[in-house]
Amino acid sequence: MLKKALSALLLCGALFSGQFAAHAGADEFFNVKNPDSQLRHEADSDEIRAAAQESADTLREHHGWFSSRKPGRHAR
């Protein structure tokens, strides 16, 4: 009997501990003041992402060209 009661108590504690942690306010979110600033932020992020992708493609192309000039890289 005592073992069942202790098991039930531990089970209830495990079930409700997640609820308590979720409502404790540990998560912090970035508040957006208005949709216009959110759109500007996303546009800036897209521009940065596009520039980084272009730079990576250029570097990858240059590295491929440089690696192809090394001796022993060509199949005979």
FIZA-817993 format. One record per atom (N, C-alpha, C, O, CB): residue number from 1; residue in one letter; x, y, z; atom name. Coordinates in nm, 4 decimals. Glycine has a CB too. Example, Ala and Ser with C-alpha at 12.3 -4.5 7.8 and 13.67 -1.06 7.14 Angstrom:
<pt 1 A <1.3190 -0.5690 0.7800> N>
<pt 1 A <1.2300 -0.4500 0.7800> CA>
<pt 1 A <1.3200 -0.3300 0.7800> C>
<pt 1 A <1.4236 -0.3319 0.8465> O>
<pt 1 A <1.1308 -0.4473 0.9046> CB>
<pt 2 S <1.2850 -0.2250 0.7080> N>
<pt 2 S <1.3670 -0.1060 0.7140> CA>
<pt 2 S <1.2900 0.0030 0.7870> C>
<pt 2 S <1.3409 0.1138 0.8039> O>
<pt 2 S <1.4084 -0.0598 0.5725> CB>
% end
This chain:
<pt 1 M <0.0826 -0.1197 0.0000> N>
<pt 1 M <0.0000 0.0000 0.0000> CA>
<pt 1 M <0.0867 0.1256 0.0000> C>
<pt 1 M <0.0635 0.2185 -0.0773> O>
<pt 1 M <-0.0938 0.0001 0.1209> CB>
<pt 2 L <0.1855 0.1269 0.0867> N>
<pt 2 L <0.2752 0.2424 0.0954> CA>
<pt 2 L <0.3532 0.2588 -0.0348> C>
<pt 2 L <0.3789 0.3707 -0.0791> O>
<pt 2 L <0.3725 0.2272 0.2146> CB>
<pt 3 K <0.3903 0.1468 -0.0952> N>
<pt 3 K <0.4656 0.1509 -0.2200> CA>
<pt 3 K <0.3799 0.2097 -0.3332> C>
<pt 3 K <0.4300 0.2872 -0.4146> O>
<pt 3 K <0.5147 0.0094 -0.2576> CB>
<pt 4 K <0.2512 0.1732 -0.3385> N>
<pt 4 K <0.1621 0.2275 -0.4402> CA>
<pt 4 K <0.1389 0.3772 -0.4198> C>
<pt 4 K <0.1359 0.4530 -0.5167> O>
<pt 4 K <0.0288 0.1530 -0.4385> CB>
<pt 5 A <0.1226 0.4198 -0.2960> N>
<pt 5 A <0.0995 0.5610 -0.2667> CA>
<pt 5 A <0.2228 0.6435 -0.3039> C>
<pt 5 A <0.2107 0.7517 -0.3614> O>
<pt 5 A <0.0645 0.5806 -0.1175> CB>
<pt 6 L <0.3403 0.5923 -0.2710> N>
<pt 6 L <0.4645 0.6621 -0.3051> CA>
<pt 6 L <0.4824 0.6681 -0.4563> C>
<pt 6 L <0.5261 0.7705 -0.5090> O>
<pt 6 L <0.5857 0.5928 -0.2398> CB>
<pt 7 S <0.4497 0.5615 -0.5262> N>
<pt 7 S <0.4580 0.5605 -0.6727> CA>
<pt 7 S <0.3619 0.6619 -0.7331> C>
<pt 7 S <0.3984 0.7338 -0.8261> O>
<pt 7 S <0.4277 0.4200 -0.7277> CB>
<pt 8 A <0.2403 0.6686 -0.6816> N>
<pt 8 A <0.1411 0.7639 -0.7322> CA>
<pt 8 A <0.1864 0.9070 -0.7053> C>
<pt 8 A <0.1714 0.9941 -0.7909> O>
<pt 8 A <0.0030 0.7385 -0.6675> CB>
<pt 9 L <0.2418 0.9313 -0.5870> N>
<pt 9 L <0.2921 1.0644 -0.5529> CA>
<pt 9 L <0.4066 1.1049 -0.6449> C>
<pt 9 L <0.4100 1.2187 -0.6918> O>
<pt 9 L <0.3381 1.0684 -0.4069> CB>
<pt 10 L <0.4990 1.0156 -0.6714> N>
<pt 10 L <0.6100 1.0446 -0.7621> CA>
<pt 10 L <0.5618 1.0667 -0.9050> C>
<pt 10 L <0.6140 1.1531 -0.9755> O>
<pt 10 L <0.7117 0.9313 -0.7587> CB>
<pt 11 L <0.4627 0.9893 -0.9481> N>
<pt 11 L <0.4068 1.0058 -1.0814> CA>
<pt 11 L <0.3392 1.1414 -1.0965> C>
<pt 11 L <0.3587 1.2095 -1.1972> O>
<pt 11 L <0.3077 0.8942 -1.1111> CB>
<pt 12 C <0.2610 1.1807 -0.9986> N>
<pt 12 C <0.1956 1.3130 -1.0029> CA>
<pt 12 C <0.2989 1.4241 -1.0008> C>
<pt 12 C <0.2858 1.5231 -1.0729> O>
<pt 12 C <0.0983 1.3297 -0.8845> CB>
<pt 13 G <0.4012 1.4082 -0.9188> N>
<pt 13 G <0.5077 1.5089 -0.9150> CA>
<pt 13 G <0.5785 1.5214 -1.0480> C>
<pt 13 G <0.6099 1.6323 -1.0911> O>
<pt 13 G <0.6084 1.4752 -0.8072> CB>
<pt 14 A <0.6043 1.4090 -1.1143> N>
<pt 14 A <0.6712 1.4118 -1.2449> CA>
<pt 14 A <0.5806 1.4748 -1.3506> C>
<pt 14 A <0.6282 1.5484 -1.4370> O>
<pt 14 A <0.7121 1.2691 -1.2879> CB>
<pt 15 L <0.4514 1.4466 -1.3443> N>
<pt 15 L <0.3588 1.5021 -1.4434> CA>
<pt 15 L <0.3437 1.6532 -1.4297> C>
<pt 15 L <0.3378 1.7239 -1.5303> O>
<pt 15 L <0.2227 1.4358 -1.4305> CB>
<pt 16 F <0.3374 1.7034 -1.3071> N>
<pt 16 F <0.3125 1.8452 -1.2865> CA>
<pt 16 F <0.4394 1.9285 -1.2799> C>
<pt 16 F <0.4310 2.0513 -1.2819> O>
<pt 16 F <0.2342 1.8646 -1.1615> CB>
<pt 17 S <0.5558 1.8671 -1.2721> N>
<pt 17 S <0.6790 1.9457 -1.2671> CA>
<pt 17 S <0.7019 2.0168 -1.4008> C>
<pt 17 S <0.7526 2.1290 -1.4030> O>
<pt 17 S <0.7999 1.8553 -1.2325> CB>
<pt 18 G <0.6657 1.9537 -1.5107> N>
<pt 18 G <0.6778 2.0178 -1.6410> CA>
<pt 18 G <0.5859 2.1365 -1.6545> C>
<pt 18 G <0.6239 2.2380 -1.7128> O>
<pt 18 G <0.6493 1.9193 -1.7503> CB>
<pt 19 Q <0.4657 2.1256 -1.6019> N>
<pt 19 Q <0.3711 2.2370 -1.6052> CA>
<pt 19 Q <0.4239 2.3544 -1.5237> C>
<pt 19 Q <0.4126 2.4697 -1.5652> O>
<pt 19 Q <0.2336 2.1928 -1.5521> CB>
<pt 20 F <0.4804 2.3252 -1.4098> N>
<pt 20 F <0.5335 2.4306 -1.3241> CA>
<pt 20 F <0.6525 2.4992 -1.3912> C>
<pt 20 F <0.6636 2.6218 -1.3874> O>
<pt 20 F <0.5749 2.3731 -1.1874> CB>
<pt 21 A <0.7404 2.4217 -1.4518> N>
<pt 21 A <0.8568 2.4789 -1.5180> CA>
<pt 21 A <0.8168 2.5620 -1.6397> C>
<pt 21 A <0.8817 2.6620 -1.6704> O>
<pt 21 A <0.9530 2.3685 -1.5596> CB>
<pt 22 A <0.7105 2.5212 -1.7089> N>
<pt 22 A <0.6665 2.5946 -1.8271> CA>
<pt 22 A <0.6090 2.7309 -1.7899> C>
<pt 22 A <0.6208 2.8264 -1.8667> O>
<pt 22 A <0.5628 2.5134 -1.9040> CB>
<pt 23 H <0.5476 2.7402 -1.6737> N>
<pt 23 H <0.4864 2.8660 -1.6319> CA>
<pt 23 H <0.5776 2.9477 -1.5412> C>
<pt 23 H <0.5363 3.0527 -1.4919> O>
<pt 23 H <0.3558 2.8389 -1.5613> CB>
<pt 24 A <0.6990 2.9026 -1.5183> N>
<pt 24 A <0.7887 2.9734 -1.4275> CA>
<pt 24 A <0.8438 3.1007 -1.4896> C>
<pt 24 A <0.8974 3.1853 -1.4180> O>
<pt 24 A <0.9028 2.8831 -1.3861> CB>
<pt 25 G <0.8320 3.1166 -1.6212> N>
<pt 25 G <0.8792 3.2378 -1.6858> CA>
<pt 25 G <1.0277 3.2357 -1.7140> C>
<pt 25 G <1.0909 3.3412 -1.7204> O>
<pt 25 G <0.8464 3.3561 -1.6018> CB>
<pt 26 A <1.0842 3.1187 -1.7307> N>
<pt 26 A <1.2272 3.1080 -1.7568> CA>
<pt 26 A <1.2613 3.1466 -1.9000> C>
<pt 26 A <1.3748 3.1849 -1.9282> O>
<pt 26 A <1.2752 2.9669 -1.7285> CB>
<pt 27 D <1.1656 3.1371 -1.9898> N>
<pt 27 D <1.1909 3.1703 -2.1299> CA>
<pt 27 D <1.1801 3.3204 -2.1501> C>
<pt 27 D <1.0882 3.3853 -2.1003> O>
<pt 27 D <1.0925 3.0961 -2.2227> CB>
<pt 28 E <1.2759 3.3738 -2.2244> N>
<pt 28 E <1.2723 3.5152 -2.2578> CA>
<pt 28 E <1.2595 3.5273 -2.4091> C>
<pt 28 E <1.3298 3.4594 -2.4839> O>
<pt 28 E <1.3995 3.5896 -2.2053> CB>
<pt 29 F <1.1706 3.6127 -2.4525> N>
<pt 29 F <1.1457 3.6303 -2.5931> CA>
<pt 29 F <1.1775 3.7739 -2.6334> C>
<pt 29 F <1.1660 3.8662 -2.5528> O>
<pt 29 F <1.0008 3.5945 -2.6270> CB>
<pt 30 F <1.2172 3.7913 -2.7578> N>
<pt 30 F <1.2426 3.9232 -2.8124> CA>
<pt 30 F <1.1098 3.9808 -2.8579> C>
<pt 30 F <1.0472 3.9285 -2.9501> O>
<pt 30 F <1.3455 3.9181 -2.9294> CB>
<pt 31 N <1.0670 4.0874 -2.7941> N>
<pt 31 N <0.9397 4.1486 -2.8302> CA>
<pt 31 N <0.9580 4.2401 -2.9507> C>
<pt 31 N <1.0474 4.3247 -2.9530> O>
<pt 31 N <0.8812 4.2272 -2.7111> CB>
<pt 32 V <0.8737 4.2220 -3.0487> N>
<pt 32 V <0.8755 4.3060 -3.1683> CA>
<pt 32 V <0.7728 4.4156 -3.1482> C>
<pt 32 V <0.6565 4.3885 -3.1182> O>
<pt 32 V <0.8459 4.2232 -3.2985> CB>
<pt 33 K <0.8169 4.5409 -3.1650> N>
<pt 33 K <0.7262 4.6515 -3.1382> CA>
<pt 33 K <0.6176 4.6650 -3.2439> C>
<pt 33 K <0.5021 4.6929 -3.2118> O>
<pt 33 K <0.8036 4.7798 -3.1286> CB>
<pt 34 N <0.6550 4.6450 -3.3706> N>
<pt 34 N <0.5531 4.6546 -3.4749> CA>
<pt 34 N <0.5931 4.5665 -3.5923> C>
<pt 34 N <0.7096 4.5289 -3.6048> O>
<pt 34 N <0.5337 4.8017 -3.5206> CB>
<pt 35 P <0.4990 4.5339 -3.6770> N>
<pt 35 P <0.5290 4.4456 -3.7910> CA>
<pt 35 P <0.6297 4.5053 -3.8885> C>
<pt 35 P <0.7047 4.4315 -3.9523> O>
<pt 35 P <0.4018 4.4131 -3.8652> CB>
<pt 36 D <0.6324 4.6388 -3.9010> N>
<pt 36 D <0.7253 4.7027 -3.9938> CA>
<pt 36 D <0.8705 4.6770 -3.9524> C>
<pt 36 D <0.9548 4.6483 -4.0373> O>
<pt 36 D <0.6981 4.8538 -4.0009> CB>
<pt 37 S <0.8997 4.6872 -3.8235> N>
<pt 37 S <1.0365 4.6608 -3.7781> CA>
<pt 37 S <1.0718 4.5137 -3.7958> C>
<pt 37 S <1.1869 4.4806 -3.8241> O>
<pt 37 S <1.0535 4.7019 -3.6309> CB>
<pt 38 Q <0.9733 4.4246 -3.7794> N>
<pt 38 Q <0.9976 4.2819 -3.8013> CA>
<pt 38 Q <1.0319 4.2558 -3.9477> C>
<pt 38 Q <1.1234 4.1791 -3.9772> O>
<pt 38 Q <0.8744 4.1987 -3.7594> CB>
<pt 39 L <0.9588 4.3194 -4.0396> N>
<pt 39 L <0.9865 4.3016 -4.1819> CA>
<pt 39 L <1.1229 4.3573 -4.2189> C>
<pt 39 L <1.1948 4.2960 -4.2979> O>
<pt 39 L <0.8785 4.3686 -4.2658> CB>
<pt 40 R <1.1603 4.4726 -4.1633> N>
<pt 40 R <1.2932 4.5283 -4.1904> CA>
<pt 40 R <1.4024 4.4360 -4.1384> C>
<pt 40 R <1.5046 4.4163 -4.2043> O>
<pt 40 R <1.3073 4.6673 -4.1271> CB>
<pt 41 H <1.3806 4.3796 -4.0201> N>
<pt 41 H <1.4789 4.2875 -3.9624> CA>
<pt 41 H <1.4946 4.1635 -4.0503> C>
<pt 41 H <1.6064 4.1180 -4.0744> O>
<pt 41 H <1.4373 4.2466 -3.8195> CB>
<pt 42 E <1.3832 4.1090 -4.0979> N>
<pt 42 E <1.3891 3.9908 -4.1844> CA>
<pt 42 E <1.4547 4.0236 -4.3177> C>
<pt 42 E <1.5283 3.9412 -4.3721> O>
<pt 42 E <1.2487 3.9345 -4.2077> CB>
<pt 43 A <1.4292 4.1430 -4.3714> N>
<pt 43 A <1.4915 4.1824 -4.4976> CA>
<pt 43 A <1.6423 4.1956 -4.4798> C>
<pt 43 A <1.7192 4.1525 -4.5657> O>
<pt 43 A <1.4317 4.3149 -4.5490> CB>
<pt 44 D <1.6848 4.2556 -4.3675> N>
<pt 44 D <1.8281 4.2665 -4.3406> CA>
<pt 44 D <1.8902 4.1281 -4.3273> C>
<pt 44 D <2.0003 4.1039 -4.3767> O>
<pt 44 D <1.8533 4.3489 -4.2130> CB>
<pt 45 S <1.8198 4.0377 -4.2609> N>
<pt 45 S <1.8704 3.9014 -4.2442> CA>
<pt 45 S <1.8819 3.8304 -4.3785> C>
<pt 45 S <1.9776 3.7568 -4.4024> O>
<pt 45 S <1.7793 3.8215 -4.1502> CB>
<pt 46 D <1.7842 3.8526 -4.4662> N>
<pt 46 D <1.7877 3.7908 -4.5990> CA>
<pt 46 D <1.9044 3.8451 -4.6811> C>
<pt 46 D <1.9703 3.7701 -4.7532> O>
<pt 46 D <1.6549 3.8149 -4.6732> CB>
<pt 47 E <1.9300 3.9759 -4.6700> N>
<pt 47 E <2.0425 4.0342 -4.7429> CA>
<pt 47 E <2.1751 3.9780 -4.6929> C>
<pt 47 E <2.2632 3.9461 -4.7728> O>
<pt 47 E <2.0417 4.1868 -4.7293> CB>
<pt 48 I <2.1895 3.9658 -4.5630> N>
<pt 48 I <2.3123 3.9107 -4.5047> CA>
<pt 48 I <2.3294 3.7652 -4.5462> C>
<pt 48 I <2.4394 3.7223 -4.5809> O>
<pt 48 I <2.3101 3.9226 -4.3506> CB>
<pt 49 R <2.2196 3.6895 -4.5425> N>
<pt 49 R <2.2251 3.5487 -4.5813> CA>
<pt 49 R <2.2630 3.5342 -4.7287> C>
<pt 49 R <2.3422 3.4469 -4.7641> O>
<pt 49 R <2.0901 3.4803 -4.5544> CB>
<pt 50 A <2.2066 3.6197 -4.8150> N>
<pt 50 A <2.2377 3.6138 -4.9583> CA>
<pt 50 A <2.3838 3.6498 -4.9835> C>
<pt 50 A <2.4499 3.5863 -5.0658> O>
<pt 50 A <2.1455 3.7083 -5.0376> CB>
<pt 51 A <2.4343 3.7505 -4.9139> N>
<pt 51 A <2.5748 3.7895 -4.9298> CA>
<pt 51 A <2.6673 3.6780 -4.8825> C>
<pt 51 A <2.7693 3.6514 -4.9461> O>
<pt 51 A <2.6042 3.9193 -4.8520> CB>
<pt 52 A <2.6335 3.6133 -4.7730> N>
<pt 52 A <2.7157 3.5034 -4.7224> CA>
<pt 52 A <2.7131 3.3851 -4.8182> C>
<pt 52 A <2.8157 3.3206 -4.8400> O>
<pt 52 A <2.6676 3.4599 -4.5836> CB>
<pt 53 Q <2.5967 3.3560 -4.8756> N>
<pt 53 Q <2.5855 3.2461 -4.9706> CA>
<pt 53 Q <2.6672 3.2750 -5.0961> C>
<pt 53 Q <2.7346 3.1863 -5.1486> O>
<pt 53 Q <2.4385 3.2214 -5.0072> CB>
<pt 54 E <2.6611 3.3996 -5.1443> N>
<pt 54 E <2.7387 3.4374 -5.2630> CA>
<pt 54 E <2.8881 3.4277 -5.2357> C>
<pt 54 E <2.9641 3.3813 -5.3207> O>
<pt 54 E <2.7027 3.5797 -5.3079> CB>
<pt 55 S <2.9298 3.4706 -5.1191> N>
<pt 55 S <3.0706 3.4624 -5.0815> CA>
<pt 55 S <3.1158 3.3166 -5.0713> C>
<pt 55 S <3.2256 3.2817 -5.1147> O>
<pt 55 S <3.0947 3.5351 -4.9481> CB>
<pt 56 A <3.0312 3.2329 -5.0142> N>
<pt 56 A <3.0647 3.0907 -5.0020> CA>
<pt 56 A <3.0747 3.0252 -5.1388> C>
<pt 56 A <3.1633 2.9429 -5.1623> O>
<pt 56 A <2.9604 3.0180 -4.9165> CB>
<pt 57 D <2.9836 3.0614 -5.2298> N>
<pt 57 D <2.9891 3.0052 -5.3654> CA>
<pt 57 D <3.1155 3.0474 -5.4379> C>
<pt 57 D <3.1782 2.9668 -5.5066> O>
<pt 57 D <2.8668 3.0480 -5.4459> CB>
<pt 58 T <3.1530 3.1740 -5.4227> N>
<pt 58 T <3.2753 3.2235 -5.4856> CA>
<pt 58 T <3.3974 3.1520 -5.4304> C>
<pt 58 T <3.4855 3.1108 -5.5057> O>
<pt 58 T <3.2890 3.3744 -5.4649> CB>
<pt 59 L <3.4022 3.1375 -5.2993> N>
<pt 59 L <3.5153 3.0685 -5.2365> CA>
<pt 59 L <3.5202 2.9224 -5.2802> C>
<pt 59 L <3.6278 2.8691 -5.3071> O>
<pt 59 L <3.5059 3.0778 -5.0829> CB>
<pt 60 R <3.4034 2.8573 -5.2874> N>
<pt 60 R <3.3980 2.7179 -5.3293> CA>
<pt 60 R <3.4464 2.7033 -5.4743> C>
<pt 60 R <3.5184 2.6089 -5.5068> O>
<pt 60 R <3.2546 2.6630 -5.3146> CB>
<pt 61 E <3.4066 2.7968 -5.5605> N>
<pt 61 E <3.4486 2.7943 -5.7002> CA>
<pt 61 E <3.5995 2.8164 -5.7119> C>
<pt 61 E <3.6674 2.7477 -5.7883> O>
<pt 61 E <3.3728 2.9010 -5.7809> CB>
<pt 62 H <3.6509 2.9122 -5.6357> N>
<pt 62 H <3.7944 2.9399 -5.6382> CA>
<pt 62 H <3.8734 2.8198 -5.5859> C>
<pt 62 H <3.9766 2.7835 -5.6424> O>
<pt 62 H <3.8266 3.0654 -5.5547> CB>
<pt 63 H <3.8247 2.7586 -5.4782> N>
<pt 63 H <3.8934 2.6424 -5.4211> CA>
<pt 63 H <3.8916 2.5257 -5.5201> C>
<pt 63 H <3.9908 2.4538 -5.5325> O>
<pt 63 H <3.8275 2.6006 -5.2872> CB>
<pt 64 G <3.7813 2.5066 -5.5897> N>
<pt 64 G <3.7736 2.4004 -5.6896> CA>
<pt 64 G <3.8708 2.4239 -5.8031> C>
<pt 64 G <3.9346 2.3301 -5.8510> O>
<pt 64 G <3.6326 2.3890 -5.7442> CB>
<pt 65 W <3.8828 2.5491 -5.8469> N>
<pt 65 W <3.9768 2.5817 -5.9542> CA>
<pt 65 W <4.1201 2.5612 -5.9069> C>
<pt 65 W <4.2030 2.5071 -5.9800> O>
<pt 65 W <3.9565 2.7269 -6.0021> CB>
<pt 66 F <4.1488 2.6043 -5.7854> N>
<pt 66 F <4.2834 2.5919 -5.7307> CA>
<pt 66 F <4.3202 2.4451 -5.7097> C>
<pt 66 F <4.4327 2.4043 -5.7383> O>
<pt 66 F <4.2947 2.6690 -5.5983> CB>
<pt 67 S <4.2249 2.3655 -5.6596> N>
<pt 67 S <4.2512 2.2234 -5.6350> CA>
<pt 67 S <4.2697 2.1462 -5.7661> C>
<pt 67 S <4.3444 2.0485 -5.7706> O>
<pt 67 S <4.1365 2.1616 -5.5534> CB>
<pt 68 S <4.2023 2.1895 -5.8717> N>
<pt 68 S <4.2132 2.1174 -5.9982> CA>
<pt 68 S <4.3506 2.1381 -6.0628> C>
<pt 68 S <4.3907 2.0594 -6.1486> O>
<pt 68 S <4.1027 2.1623 -6.0943> CB>
<pt 69 R <4.4225 2.2425 -6.0228> N>
<pt 69 R <4.5538 2.2689 -6.0786> CA>
<pt 69 R <4.6653 2.1907 -6.0092> C>
<pt 69 R <4.7783 2.1886 -6.0580> O>
<pt 69 R <4.5828 2.4156 -6.0708> CB>
<pt 70 K <4.6353 2.1267 -5.8967> N>
<pt 70 K <4.7361 2.0506 -5.8243> CA>
<pt 70 K <4.7718 1.9266 -5.9030> C>
<pt 70 K <4.6834 1.8638 -5.9611> O>
<pt 70 K <4.6868 2.0131 -5.6836> CB>
<pt 71 P <4.9000 1.8889 -5.9067> N>
<pt 71 P <4.9382 1.7666 -5.9798> CA>
<pt 71 P <4.8796 1.6421 -5.9117> C>
<pt 71 P <4.8663 1.6364 -5.7895> O>
<pt 71 P <5.0931 1.7547 -5.9886> CB>
<pt 72 G <4.8458 1.5447 -5.9932> N>
<pt 72 G <4.7946 1.4190 -5.9420> CA>
<pt 72 G <4.6441 1.4188 -5.9194> C>
<pt 72 G <4.5903 1.3208 -5.8680> O>
<pt 72 G <4.8634 1.3857 -5.8150> CB>
<pt 73 R <4.5764 1.5240 -5.9557> N>
<pt 73 R <4.4322 1.5336 -5.9347> CA>
<pt 73 R <4.3524 1.4866 -6.0569> C>
<pt 73 R <4.2328 1.4596 -6.0462> O>
<pt 73 R <4.3946 1.6769 -5.9008> CB>
<pt 74 H <4.4173 1.4769 -6.1707> N>
<pt 74 H <4.3471 1.4410 -6.2935> CA>
<pt 74 H <4.3483 1.2900 -6.3153> C>
<pt 74 H <4.4504 1.2242 -6.2956> O>
<pt 74 H <4.4102 1.5120 -6.4135> CB>
<pt 75 A <4.2348 1.2366 -6.3557> N>
<pt 75 A <4.2270 1.0933 -6.3849> CA>
<pt 75 A <4.2902 1.0669 -6.5215> C>
<pt 75 A <4.2670 1.1419 -6.6164> O>
<pt 75 A <4.0788 1.0431 -6.3816> CB>
<pt 76 R <4.3680 0.9630 -6.5313> N>
<pt 76 R <4.4334 0.9313 -6.6592> CA>
<pt 76 R <4.3682 0.8155 -6.7256> C>
<pt 76 R <4.4101 0.7750 -6.8341> O>
<pt 76 R <4.5799 0.9021 -6.6397> CB>
% end
